[in-house]
Amino acid sequence: AAEAGFIDDLKSFDWASKVTFHFSDQNRRENLDKTLAGYQLGWQVYACGPDGYMAGVMEAAERQGFPEEARHLEYFSVPEVPEHENSEFLLRLAKSGREFTVPANKTAAEVLIENGYAIDLKCSDGICGVCQCGLKGGEVEHRDFVLSKAQRETTIILCQSRAKAEGGMVEIDL
């Protein structure tokens, strides 16, 4: 409890009466299965915090029937990931037919910005989703931490994801 952030802020808001604090060091952990019980179509669950907490929330949400597309994470920092080897790929813009080579040392977002396209960037680590774009074709190696499996069929995170194969092509909805 002594190390928890934003407690004073949370206690000061008009809706403070709706906030309940649960602290492990006070044996007041939340029963996540109970909290998330009774899933109804359209409900969403969002978790942000330490990895262990987020994993616990997502596991309880899955047990309680929340489908993958209704479970969302937001990271404070980039989770540990395996070392990726980048390779050059072709980026095709579906609306204009323009094509750009994305070299191994750059991202699709960087190449688009260099060529005058207004791509919103925030984290550049694949954890915020600000640079997401519609995906029209190609095999993608998704390296983000925000898209669900279903979303990865039609969406790409431009700051991290690349063509799956060296020299491959990714077509986006620009």
Disulfide bonds with the S-S distance in Angstrom:
none
